[in-house]
Protein backbone atom coordinates (compact mmCIF):
# COMPACT_ATOMS: atom_id res chain seq x y z
CA UNK A 1 0.00 0.00 0.00
CA UNK A 2 2.85 2.37 0.84
CA UNK A 3 4.46 1.83 -2.58
CA UNK A 4 1.13 2.59 -4.29
CA UNK A 5 0.68 5.76 -2.24
CA UNK A 6 4.22 6.91 -3.04
CA UNK A 7 3.61 6.36 -6.74
CA UNK A 8 0.46 8.51 -6.67
CA UNK A 9 2.20 11.14 -4.56
CA UNK A 10 5.12 11.31 -7.00
CA UNK A 11 2.75 11.70 -9.95
CA UNK A 12 0.84 14.50 -8.27
CA UNK A 13 4.04 16.27 -7.28
CA UNK A 14 5.30 16.04 -10.87
CA UNK A 15 2.02 17.47 -12.16
CA UNK A 16 2.23 20.36 -9.72
CA UNK A 17 5.89 20.95 -10.55
CA UNK A 18 5.22 20.77 -14.29
CA UNK A 19 2.81 23.67 -14.06
CA UNK A 20 5.72 25.83 -13.01
CA UNK A 21 8.73 24.07 -14.55
CA UNK A 22 9.12 21.88 -17.61
CA UNK A 23 10.35 18.47 -16.43
CA UNK A 24 12.65 16.61 -18.85
CA UNK A 25 10.78 13.27 -18.68
CA UNK A 26 7.26 14.68 -19.04
CA UNK A 27 5.83 14.98 -22.55
CA UNK A 28 3.09 17.54 -23.10
CA UNK A 29 1.92 19.88 -25.80
CA UNK A 30 0.97 23.45 -25.19
CA UNK A 31 -0.02 26.18 -27.56
CA UNK A 32 2.79 28.67 -27.83
CA UNK A 33 2.17 32.32 -27.11
CA UNK A 34 1.08 34.06 -30.28
CA UNK A 35 -0.39 30.89 -31.82
CA UNK A 36 -3.22 31.87 -34.19
CA UNK A 37 -5.49 29.10 -32.81
CA UNK A 38 -8.04 29.22 -30.05
CA UNK A 39 -9.75 25.92 -29.43
CA UNK A 40 -13.32 26.16 -28.22
CA UNK A 41 -14.13 24.02 -25.19
CA UNK A 42 -16.19 20.90 -25.76
CA UNK A 43 -19.88 21.61 -25.35
CA UNK A 44 -21.69 19.20 -23.04
CA UNK A 45 -24.94 18.19 -24.75
CA UNK A 46 -27.79 17.08 -22.54
CA UNK A 47 -30.11 14.23 -23.47
CA UNK A 48 -32.88 16.51 -24.75
CA UNK A 49 -30.47 18.41 -27.02
CA UNK A 50 -29.12 15.19 -28.49
CA UNK A 51 -32.61 13.90 -29.21
CA UNK A 52 -33.55 17.26 -30.75
CA UNK A 53 -30.50 17.16 -33.05
CA UNK A 54 -31.41 13.61 -34.12
CA UNK A 55 -35.05 14.54 -34.75
CA UNK A 56 -33.97 17.59 -36.79
CA UNK A 57 -32.02 15.14 -38.94
CA UNK A 58 -35.28 13.15 -39.32
CA UNK A 59 -33.44 9.98 -38.29
CA UNK A 60 -34.14 6.98 -36.13
CA UNK A 61 -31.65 6.20 -33.39
CA UNK A 62 -30.25 3.41 -35.57
CA UNK A 63 -29.65 5.62 -38.62
CA UNK A 64 -28.27 8.45 -36.46
CA UNK A 65 -25.87 6.01 -34.78
CA UNK A 66 -24.67 4.68 -38.13
CA UNK A 67 -24.14 8.20 -39.47
CA UNK A 68 -22.11 9.16 -36.40
CA UNK A 69 -20.19 5.88 -36.36
CA UNK A 70 -21.36 4.84 -32.91
CA UNK A 71 -23.58 2.02 -31.67
CA UNK A 72 -27.34 2.29 -31.24
CA UNK A 73 -26.78 1.56 -27.53
CA UNK A 74 -24.55 4.65 -27.36
CA UNK A 75 -27.24 6.92 -28.85
CA UNK A 76 -29.83 5.35 -26.55
CA UNK A 77 -27.61 6.05 -23.53
CA UNK A 78 -27.04 9.65 -24.62
CA UNK A 79 -30.76 10.25 -25.05
CA UNK A 80 -31.57 8.54 -21.75
CA UNK A 81 -29.00 10.70 -19.98
CA UNK A 82 -27.04 7.70 -18.68
CA UNK A 83 -23.99 8.60 -20.76
CA UNK A 84 -22.70 11.73 -22.48
CA UNK A 85 -20.86 12.09 -25.75
CA UNK A 86 -17.28 13.25 -25.53
CA UNK A 87 -14.49 14.16 -27.89
CA UNK A 88 -15.24 13.81 -31.56
CA UNK A 89 -18.91 12.92 -30.96
CA UNK A 90 -19.45 16.18 -29.04
CA UNK A 91 -17.80 18.19 -31.80
CA UNK A 92 -19.90 16.44 -34.46
CA UNK A 93 -23.12 17.07 -32.55
CA UNK A 94 -22.23 20.74 -32.24
CA UNK A 95 -21.54 20.94 -35.97
CA UNK A 96 -24.89 19.25 -36.73
CA UNK A 97 -26.62 21.71 -34.44
CA UNK A 98 -25.08 24.59 -36.41
CA UNK A 99 -25.57 23.06 -39.88
CA UNK A 100 -28.54 20.75 -40.26
CA UNK A 101 -27.40 19.68 -43.75
CA UNK A 102 -23.92 18.55 -42.71
CA UNK A 103 -24.52 14.81 -43.23
CA UNK A 104 -25.87 15.36 -46.73
CA UNK A 105 -23.38 18.09 -47.63
CA UNK A 106 -20.46 15.75 -47.01
CA UNK A 107 -22.18 12.63 -48.42
CA UNK A 108 -22.32 10.88 -45.06
CA UNK A 109 -25.97 10.10 -45.78
CA UNK A 110 -28.12 10.39 -48.86
CA UNK A 111 -31.87 10.25 -49.01
CA UNK A 112 -33.30 7.08 -50.54
CA UNK A 113 -33.49 7.32 -54.32
CA UNK A 114 -30.63 9.82 -54.63
DSSP file (Angstrom, degrees, kcal/mol; ACC not computed):
  #  RESIDUE AA STRUCTURE BP1 BP2  ACC     N-H-->O    O-->H-N    N-H-->O    O-->H-N    TCO  KAPPA ALPHA  PHI   PSI    X-CA   Y-CA   Z-CA
    1    1 A X     >        0   0    0      0, 0.0     4,-2.5     0, 0.0     5,-0.2   0.000 360.0 360.0 360.0 -39.7    0.0    0.0    0.0
    2    2 A X  H  >  +     0   0    0      1,-0.2     4,-2.5     2,-0.2     5,-0.2   0.888 360.0  51.0 -63.1 -39.9    2.8    2.4    0.8
    3    3 A X  H  > S+     0   0    0      2,-0.2     4,-1.9     1,-0.2    -1,-0.2   0.900 110.7  49.3 -64.5 -40.9    4.5    1.8   -2.6
    4    4 A X  H  > S+     0   0    0      2,-0.2     4,-2.1     1,-0.2    -2,-0.2   0.925 111.5  48.8 -63.2 -46.0    1.1    2.6   -4.3
    5    5 A X  H  X S+     0   0    0     -4,-2.5     4,-2.8     1,-0.2    -2,-0.2   0.914 110.3  51.2 -60.4 -44.3    0.7    5.8   -2.2
    6    6 A X  H  X S+     0   0    0     -4,-2.5     4,-2.5     1,-0.2    -1,-0.2   0.865 108.1  52.9 -62.9 -36.8    4.2    6.9   -3.0
    7    7 A X  H  X S+     0   0    0     -4,-1.9     4,-2.1     2,-0.2    -1,-0.2   0.926 112.0  44.2 -65.0 -45.1    3.6    6.4   -6.7
    8    8 A X  H  X S+     0   0    0     -4,-2.1     4,-2.5     2,-0.2    -2,-0.2   0.919 113.5  51.5 -64.4 -43.7    0.5    8.5   -6.7
    9    9 A X  H  X S+     0   0    0     -4,-2.8     4,-2.6     1,-0.2    -2,-0.2   0.910 109.4  49.8 -60.5 -43.8    2.2   11.1   -4.6
   10   10 A X  H  X S+     0   0    0     -4,-2.5     4,-2.4     1,-0.2    -1,-0.2   0.919 110.8  50.1 -62.2 -43.8    5.1   11.3   -7.0
   11   11 A X  H  X S+     0   0    0     -4,-2.1     4,-2.2     1,-0.2    -2,-0.2   0.912 112.1  46.9 -61.9 -43.1    2.8   11.7  -10.0
   12   12 A X  H  X S+     0   0    0     -4,-2.5     4,-2.4     2,-0.2    -1,-0.2   0.906 111.6  50.8 -65.6 -41.8    0.8   14.5   -8.3
   13   13 A X  H  X S+     0   0    0     -4,-2.6     4,-2.7     1,-0.2    -2,-0.2   0.892 110.2  50.1 -63.1 -39.0    4.0   16.3   -7.3
   14   14 A X  H  X S+     0   0    0     -4,-2.4     4,-2.8     2,-0.2    -1,-0.2   0.900 110.0  50.6 -65.2 -40.1    5.3   16.0  -10.9
   15   15 A X  H  X S+     0   0    0     -4,-2.2     4,-1.3     2,-0.2    -2,-0.2   0.917 113.0  45.7 -63.1 -42.8    2.0   17.5  -12.2
   16   16 A X  H  X S+     0   0    0     -4,-2.4     4,-0.6     1,-0.2     3,-0.2   0.924 115.2  47.1 -65.2 -44.6    2.2   20.4   -9.7
   17   17 A X  H >X S+     0   0    0     -4,-2.7     4,-3.1     1,-0.2     3,-1.2   0.878 105.9  59.4 -65.2 -37.9    5.9   21.0  -10.6
   18   18 A X  H 3< S+     0   0    0     -4,-2.8    -1,-0.2     1,-0.3    -2,-0.2   0.846  94.5  64.2 -62.6 -33.2    5.2   20.8  -14.3
   19   19 A X  H 3< S+     0   0    0     -4,-1.3    -1,-0.3    -3,-0.2    -2,-0.2   0.805 118.6  25.9 -60.1 -27.7    2.8   23.7  -14.1
   20   20 A X  H << S+     0   0    0     -3,-1.2     2,-0.4    -4,-0.6    -2,-0.2   0.737 131.5  27.9-105.1 -29.4    5.7   25.8  -13.0
   21   21 A X  S  < S-     0   0    0     -4,-3.1     2,-0.8    -5,-0.1    -1,-0.3  -0.991  77.0-118.9-138.2 140.3    8.7   24.1  -14.5
   22   22 A X        -     0   0    0     -2,-0.4     2,-0.2    -3,-0.1    -4,-0.1  -0.712  31.1-147.5 -81.9 111.3    9.1   21.9  -17.6
   23   23 A X    >   -     0   0    0     -2,-0.8     3,-1.1    -9,-0.1    -9,-0.0  -0.565  11.9-131.3 -79.2 142.5   10.3   18.5  -16.4
   24   24 A X  T 3  S+     0   0    0      1,-0.2    -1,-0.1    -2,-0.2    -2,-0.0   0.799 103.5  45.7 -65.7 -30.0   12.7   16.6  -18.8
   25   25 A X  T 3  S+     0   0    0      2,-0.0     2,-0.5     0, 0.0    -1,-0.2   0.336  93.6  91.0 -97.8   7.3   10.8   13.3  -18.7
   26   26 A X    <   -     0   0    0     -3,-1.1     2,-0.5   -12,-0.0    -3,-0.0  -0.909  61.5-155.8-108.3 123.7    7.3   14.7  -19.0
   27   27 A X        +     0   0    0     -2,-0.5     2,-0.3     2,-0.0    -3,-0.0  -0.851  28.7 145.9 -99.9 128.6    5.8   15.0  -22.6
   28   28 A X        -     0   0    0     -2,-0.5     2,-0.4     2,-0.0    -2,-0.0  -0.987  37.0-134.8-154.6 155.3    3.1   17.5  -23.1
   29   29 A X        +     0   0    0     -2,-0.3     2,-0.4     2,-0.0    -2,-0.0  -0.948  23.6 175.3-115.8 137.1    1.9   19.9  -25.8
   30   30 A X        -     0   0    0     -2,-0.4     2,-0.3     0, 0.0    -2,-0.0  -0.989  36.7-107.5-136.3 146.4    1.0   23.4  -25.2
   31   31 A X        -     0   0    0     -2,-0.4     2,-0.1     1,-0.1     3,-0.1  -0.567  41.0-124.4 -70.7 133.7    0.0   26.2  -27.6
   32   32 A X    >   -     0   0    0     -2,-0.3     3,-2.0     1,-0.1    -1,-0.1  -0.457  33.5 -88.8 -77.6 152.9    2.8   28.7  -27.8
   33   33 A X  T 3  S+     0   0    0      1,-0.3    -1,-0.1    -2,-0.1     3,-0.1  -0.364 117.1  26.9 -57.6 136.1    2.2   32.3  -27.1
   34   34 A X  T 3  S+     0   0    0      1,-0.3    -1,-0.3    -3,-0.1     2,-0.1   0.443  82.4 151.7  88.2   0.0    1.1   34.1  -30.3
   35   35 A X    <   -     0   0    0     -3,-2.0    -1,-0.3     1,-0.1    -4,-0.0  -0.431  48.3-135.3 -63.4 136.9   -0.4   30.9  -31.8
   36   36 A X  S    S+     0   0    0     -2,-0.1     2,-0.4    -3,-0.1    -1,-0.1   0.425  76.0  92.5 -76.7   4.7   -3.2   31.9  -34.2
   37   37 A X        -     0   0    0      2,-0.0     2,-0.4     0, 0.0    -2,-0.1  -0.805  46.0-179.5-105.5 140.2   -5.5   29.1  -32.8
   38   38 A X        -     0   0    0     -2,-0.4     2,-0.6    -7,-0.0    -2,-0.0  -0.976  20.4-148.5-129.4 118.8   -8.0   29.2  -30.0
   39   39 A X        -     0   0    0     -2,-0.4     2,-0.1     1,-0.0     3,-0.1  -0.779  14.0-131.3 -94.5 123.0   -9.7   25.9  -29.4
   40   40 A X        -     0   0    0     -2,-0.6     3,-0.1     1,-0.1    -1,-0.0  -0.416  29.9-105.9 -68.6 144.0  -13.3   26.2  -28.2
   41   41 A X        -     0   0    0      1,-0.1     2,-0.2    -2,-0.1    -1,-0.1  -0.323  43.1 -91.5 -66.4 154.8  -14.1   24.0  -25.2
   42   42 A X        -     0   0    0     -3,-0.1     2,-0.4     1,-0.1    -1,-0.1  -0.495  40.4-129.6 -66.9 132.6  -16.2   20.9  -25.8
   43   43 A X        -     0   0    0     -2,-0.2     2,-0.8    47,-0.1    51,-0.1  -0.696  13.3-134.7 -83.9 134.8  -19.9   21.6  -25.4
   44   44 A X        -     0   0    0     -2,-0.4     2,-0.4    40,-0.0    42,-0.1  -0.821  21.0-154.6 -92.6 109.2  -21.7   19.2  -23.0
   45   45 A X        -     0   0    0     -2,-0.8    40,-0.2    40,-0.2     2,-0.1  -0.668   6.5-141.3 -84.8 133.5  -24.9   18.2  -24.8
   46   46 A X     >  -     0   0    0     -2,-0.4     4,-2.1     1,-0.1     3,-0.2  -0.454  30.5 -99.1 -88.1 171.2  -27.8   17.1  -22.5
   47   47 A X  H  > S+     0   0    0      1,-0.2     4,-2.2     2,-0.2     5,-0.2   0.859 121.9  51.6 -60.0 -39.1  -30.1   14.2  -23.5
   48   48 A X  H  > S+     0   0    0      1,-0.2     4,-2.3     2,-0.2    -1,-0.2   0.894 109.4  50.2 -65.9 -39.6  -32.9   16.5  -24.7
   49   49 A X  H  > S+     0   0    0      2,-0.2     4,-2.5    -3,-0.2    -2,-0.2   0.901 110.1  50.2 -64.7 -40.7  -30.5   18.4  -27.0
   50   50 A X  H  X S+     0   0    0     -4,-2.1     4,-2.3     2,-0.2    -2,-0.2   0.928 111.8  47.2 -64.5 -44.8  -29.1   15.2  -28.5
   51   51 A X  H  X S+     0   0    0     -4,-2.2     4,-2.7     1,-0.2    -1,-0.2   0.903 111.3  52.2 -63.0 -40.4  -32.6   13.9  -29.2
   52   52 A X  H  X S+     0   0    0     -4,-2.3     4,-2.5     2,-0.2    -2,-0.2   0.908 108.8  49.7 -62.5 -42.5  -33.5   17.3  -30.7
   53   53 A X  H  X S+     0   0    0     -4,-2.5     4,-1.2     2,-0.2    -1,-0.2   0.923 112.7  48.0 -61.5 -44.1  -30.5   17.2  -33.0
   54   54 A X  H  <>S+     0   0    0     -4,-2.3     5,-1.6     1,-0.2     4,-0.3   0.917 112.0  48.7 -63.4 -43.9  -31.4   13.6  -34.1
   55   55 A X  H ><5S+     0   0    0     -4,-2.7     3,-1.5     1,-0.2    -1,-0.2   0.880 106.5  56.3 -65.5 -38.1  -35.0   14.5  -34.8
   56   56 A X  H 3<5S+     0   0    0     -4,-2.5    -1,-0.2     1,-0.3    -2,-0.2   0.809 105.3  52.7 -62.4 -28.2  -34.0   17.6  -36.8
   57   57 A X  T 3<5S-     0   0    0     -4,-1.2    -1,-0.3    -3,-0.3    -2,-0.2   0.555 111.1-129.3 -80.1  -7.9  -32.0   15.1  -38.9
   58   58 A X  T < 5 +     0   0    0     -3,-1.5     2,-0.3    -4,-0.3    -3,-0.2   0.916  61.3 139.3  58.9  45.9  -35.3   13.1  -39.3
   59   59 A X      < -     0   0    0     -5,-1.6    -1,-0.2     4,-0.0    -2,-0.1  -0.891  54.5-125.4-123.4 149.6  -33.4   10.0  -38.3
   60   60 A X     >  -     0   0    0     -2,-0.3     4,-2.6    -3,-0.1     5,-0.2  -0.368  40.9-102.8 -75.3 168.5  -34.1    7.0  -36.1
   61   61 A X  H  > S+     0   0    0      1,-0.2     4,-2.5     2,-0.2     5,-0.2   0.888 123.2  53.4 -60.7 -37.5  -31.6    6.2  -33.4
   62   62 A X  H  > S+     0   0    0      2,-0.2     4,-2.2     1,-0.2    -1,-0.2   0.938 111.8  42.3 -64.6 -47.8  -30.2    3.4  -35.6
   63   63 A X  H  > S+     0   0    0      2,-0.2     4,-2.5     1,-0.2    -2,-0.2   0.907 114.8  51.2 -66.4 -41.4  -29.7    5.6  -38.6
   64   64 A X  H  X S+     0   0    0     -4,-2.6     4,-2.1     1,-0.2    -2,-0.2   0.915 110.2  50.0 -60.7 -43.9  -28.3    8.4  -36.5
   65   65 A X  H  X>S+     0   0    0     -4,-2.5     5,-2.5    -5,-0.2     4,-1.4   0.920 111.1  48.5 -61.6 -44.9  -25.9    6.0  -34.8
   66   66 A X  H  <5S+     0   0    0     -4,-2.2    -2,-0.2     1,-0.2    -1,-0.2   0.909 110.8  50.8 -63.0 -41.6  -24.7    4.7  -38.1
   67   67 A X  H  <5S+     0   0    0     -4,-2.5    -1,-0.2     1,-0.2    -2,-0.2   0.869 115.1  42.7 -64.3 -36.3  -24.1    8.2  -39.5
   68   68 A X  H  <5S-     0   0    0     -4,-2.1    -1,-0.2    -5,-0.2    -2,-0.2   0.653 112.0-119.9 -83.2 -16.1  -22.1    9.2  -36.4
   69   69 A X  T  <5S+     0   0    0     -4,-1.4     2,-0.3     1,-0.3    -3,-0.2   0.809  74.8 112.9  80.1  30.2  -20.2    5.9  -36.4
   70   70 A X  S   <S-     0   0    0     -5,-2.5    -1,-0.3    -6,-0.2    -2,-0.1  -0.771  70.9 -90.3-124.5 172.2  -21.4    4.8  -32.9
   71   71 A X     >  -     0   0    0     -2,-0.3     4,-1.7     1,-0.1     3,-0.2  -0.422  28.7-119.0 -81.4 159.4  -23.6    2.0  -31.7
   72   72 A X  H  > S+     0   0    0      1,-0.2     4,-2.8     2,-0.2     5,-0.2   0.888 116.9  58.7 -61.4 -39.1  -27.3    2.3  -31.2
   73   73 A X  H  > S+     0   0    0      1,-0.2     4,-2.4     2,-0.2    -1,-0.2   0.861 102.9  53.7 -58.8 -36.0  -26.8    1.6  -27.5
   74   74 A X  H  > S+     0   0    0      2,-0.2     4,-2.4     1,-0.2    -1,-0.2   0.944 110.2  44.9 -64.6 -48.6  -24.5    4.6  -27.4
   75   75 A X  H  X S+     0   0    0     -4,-1.7     4,-2.6     1,-0.2     5,-0.2   0.908 112.7  52.5 -63.0 -41.3  -27.2    6.9  -28.8
   76   76 A X  H  X S+     0   0    0     -4,-2.8     4,-1.8     1,-0.2    -1,-0.2   0.921 110.2  48.1 -58.9 -44.3  -29.8    5.3  -26.6
   77   77 A X  H  X>S+     0   0    0     -4,-2.4     5,-1.7     2,-0.2     6,-1.4   0.888 111.0  50.7 -65.5 -39.5  -27.6    6.0  -23.5
   78   78 A X  H ><5S+     0   0    0     -4,-2.4     3,-0.7     1,-0.2    -2,-0.2   0.943 113.4  44.7 -61.0 -47.3  -27.0    9.6  -24.6
   79   79 A X  H 3<5S+     0   0    0     -4,-2.6    -1,-0.2     1,-0.2    -2,-0.2   0.761 112.7  51.3 -72.2 -24.8  -30.8   10.3  -25.0
   80   80 A X  H 3<5S-     0   0    0     -4,-1.8    -1,-0.2    -5,-0.2    -2,-0.2   0.605 110.8-122.8 -83.4 -12.5  -31.6    8.5  -21.8
   81   81 A X  T <<5S+     0   0    0     -4,-0.9    -3,-0.2    -3,-0.7    -2,-0.1   0.603  82.4 114.8  81.1  11.4  -29.0   10.7  -20.0
   82   82 A X  S   <S+     0   0    0     -5,-1.7     2,-0.3    -6,-0.2    -4,-0.2   0.618  83.1  19.9 -87.9 -12.7  -27.0    7.7  -18.7
   83   83 A X  S    S-     0   0    0     -6,-1.4     2,-0.4    -9,-0.1    -2,-0.3  -0.979  70.9-143.6-149.0 156.6  -24.0    8.6  -20.8
   84   84 A X        -     0   0    0     -2,-0.3     6,-0.1    -3,-0.1   -38,-0.1  -0.962  23.6-113.0-125.2 142.2  -22.7   11.7  -22.5
   85   85 A X        -     0   0    0     -2,-0.4     2,-0.3   -40,-0.2   -40,-0.2  -0.404  38.2-176.1 -68.4 148.8  -20.9   12.1  -25.8
   86   86 A X    >   -     0   0    0     -2,-0.1     3,-1.3   -42,-0.1     4,-0.5  -0.889  42.3  -1.9-137.0 170.0  -17.3   13.3  -25.5
   87   87 A X  T 3> S+     0   0    0     -2,-0.3     4,-2.0     1,-0.3     3,-0.4  -0.199 128.5   5.3  56.1-129.0  -14.5   14.2  -27.9
   88   88 A X  H 3> S+     0   0    0      1,-0.2     4,-2.8     2,-0.2    -1,-0.3   0.857 130.1  57.1 -59.5 -39.4  -15.2   13.8  -31.6
   89   89 A X  H <> S+     0   0    0     -3,-1.3     4,-2.4     1,-0.2    -1,-0.2   0.903 107.1  49.0 -61.5 -41.1  -18.9   12.9  -31.0
   90   90 A X  H  > S+     0   0    0     -4,-0.5     4,-2.1    -3,-0.4    -1,-0.2   0.916 112.1  48.4 -63.5 -43.0  -19.5   16.2  -29.0
   91   91 A X  H  X S+     0   0    0     -4,-2.0     4,-2.3     2,-0.2    -2,-0.2   0.922 111.9  49.4 -62.6 -43.5  -17.8   18.2  -31.8
   92   92 A X  H  X S+     0   0    0     -4,-2.8     4,-2.5     1,-0.2    -2,-0.2   0.907 109.8  50.9 -64.6 -41.5  -19.9   16.4  -34.5
   93   93 A X  H  X S+     0   0    0     -4,-2.4     4,-2.1     1,-0.2    -1,-0.2   0.899 110.1  50.3 -61.9 -39.8  -23.1   17.1  -32.5
   94   94 A X  H  X S+     0   0    0     -4,-2.1     4,-1.6     2,-0.2    -1,-0.2   0.905 110.4  49.3 -65.4 -40.6  -22.2   20.7  -32.2
   95   95 A X  H  X S+     0   0    0     -4,-2.3     4,-2.4     2,-0.2    -2,-0.2   0.903 110.8  50.1 -64.2 -40.9  -21.5   20.9  -36.0
   96   96 A X  H  < S+     0   0    0     -4,-2.5    -2,-0.2     1,-0.2    -1,-0.2   0.859 107.8  54.2 -64.5 -35.3  -24.9   19.2  -36.7
   97   97 A X  H  < S+     0   0    0     -4,-2.1     3,-0.2    -5,-0.2    -1,-0.2   0.875 114.4  40.8 -64.6 -37.1  -26.6   21.7  -34.4
   98   98 A X  H  < S+     0   0    0     -4,-1.6     2,-0.4     1,-0.3    -2,-0.2   0.796 127.7  29.8 -81.8 -30.5  -25.1   24.6  -36.4
   99   99 A X    ><  -     0   0    0     -4,-2.4     3,-1.7    -5,-0.1    -1,-0.3  -0.854  61.9-171.7-137.3  98.4  -25.6   23.1  -39.9
  100  100 A X  T 3  S+     0   0    0     -2,-0.4     3,-0.3     1,-0.3     4,-0.2   0.667  87.1  55.2 -63.7 -18.4  -28.5   20.7  -40.3
  101  101 A X  T 3> S+     0   0    0      1,-0.2     4,-3.3     2,-0.1    -1,-0.3   0.294  72.9 110.0 -98.7  10.1  -27.4   19.7  -43.8
  102  102 A X  H <> S+     0   0    0     -3,-1.7     4,-1.9     1,-0.2     6,-0.3   0.884  75.5  50.9 -55.5 -46.9  -23.9   18.5  -42.7
  103  103 A X  H  4>S+     0   0    0     -3,-0.3     5,-3.0    -4,-0.2     6,-1.3   0.913 118.0  38.8 -59.5 -43.6  -24.5   14.8  -43.2
  104  104 A X  H >45S+     0   0    0      3,-0.2     3,-1.7     4,-0.2    -2,-0.2   0.901 111.0  58.7 -74.0 -40.7  -25.9   15.4  -46.7
  105  105 A X  H 3<5S+     0   0    0     -4,-3.3    -2,-0.2     1,-0.3    -1,-0.2   0.860 114.3  37.2 -56.9 -37.9  -23.4   18.1  -47.6
  106  106 A X  T 3<5S-     0   0    0     -4,-1.9    -1,-0.3    -5,-0.2    -2,-0.2   0.120 114.4-113.4-105.0  20.3  -20.5   15.7  -47.0
  107  107 A X  T < 5S+     0   0    0     -3,-1.7    -3,-0.2     2,-0.2     3,-0.1   0.786  76.1 132.2  55.1  34.4  -22.2   12.6  -48.4
  108  108 A X  S   <S+     0   0    0     -5,-3.0     2,-0.3     1,-0.3    -4,-0.2   0.855  81.4  11.0 -77.0 -37.3  -22.3   10.9  -45.1
  109  109 A X        -     0   0    0     -6,-1.3     2,-0.4   -42,-0.0    -1,-0.3  -0.963  67.6-165.3-134.5 154.6  -26.0   10.1  -45.8
  110  110 A X        -     0   0    0     -2,-0.3     3,-0.1    -3,-0.1     2,-0.1  -0.996  30.8-108.4-137.0 141.9  -28.1   10.4  -48.9
  111  111 A X    >   -     0   0    0     -2,-0.4     3,-2.0     1,-0.1    -2,-0.0  -0.388  51.5 -85.1 -67.9 147.6  -31.9   10.2  -49.0
  112  112 A X  T 3  S+     0   0    0      1,-0.3    -1,-0.1     2,-0.1     0, 0.0  -0.235 116.7  26.5 -53.6 136.4  -33.3    7.1  -50.5
  113  113 A X  T 3         0   0    0     -3,-0.1    -1,-0.3     1,-0.0    -2,-0.1   0.374 360.0 360.0  90.9  -3.7  -33.5    7.3  -54.3
  114  114 A X    <         0   0    0     -3,-2.0    -2,-0.1    -4,-0.0    -3,-0.1   0.428 360.0 360.0-100.3 360.0  -30.6    9.8  -54.6
